[in-house]
Amino acid sequence: MRGESFLRLFLLEVYGFAMIPDEGETASYLLSFMEGQNYPLTHDQLRRLHLEGLIARPAQCHSEGKVGSETVYPKGTGELLLAICSLHQQKRSLSTIAWQLWWDGHPIPLTRIRADLQEAAEEWVQLRRRLCPPGTKKLSKVA
């Protein structure tokens, strides 16, 4: 326990960030980690990823004896960010990336997946109506 406190203080003093062992990964840690993996991210990009539902919402932690707070993401967010950035090189759509991550077993919030499925279902219904209008048994000329 004492060693963890020393390590945290050392990282905070030397690098200006710390991974909080029991609580998760700070935004500063994640940004530094991603830069070290050749995927530099900004605070705004990190925020957008959580607003888009690709990563979990962070918590604000207020440390004792320290002014201000830290943004702390759940454990494993760094690995998830690596997967997101890797997929983003191949696919541009965040919906496609979210689906692929969920399919691969990553912890993507189900609200995001349900919203994407609902949107796809609505697109299918609209397409079906265009191809076979209600009340007819024939395909439209569009088909």
Secondary structure as GFF3:
##gff-version 3
##sequence-region A 1 143
A	DSSP	alpha_helix	2	15	.	.	.	ID=ss1
A	DSSP	beta_strand	19	20	.	.	.	ID=ss2
A	DSSP	beta_strand	24	26	.	.	.	ID=ss3
A	DSSP	alpha_helix	27	36	.	.	.	ID=ss4
A	DSSP	alpha_helix	43	51	.	.	.	ID=ss5
A	DSSP	beta_strand	59	61	.	.	.	ID=ss6
A	DSSP	beta_strand	70	73	.	.	.	ID=ss7
A	DSSP	alpha_helix	77	88	.	.	.	ID=ss8
A	DSSP	alpha_helix	94	103	.	.	.	ID=ss9
A	DSSP	alpha_helix	110	131	.	.	.	ID=ss10
###
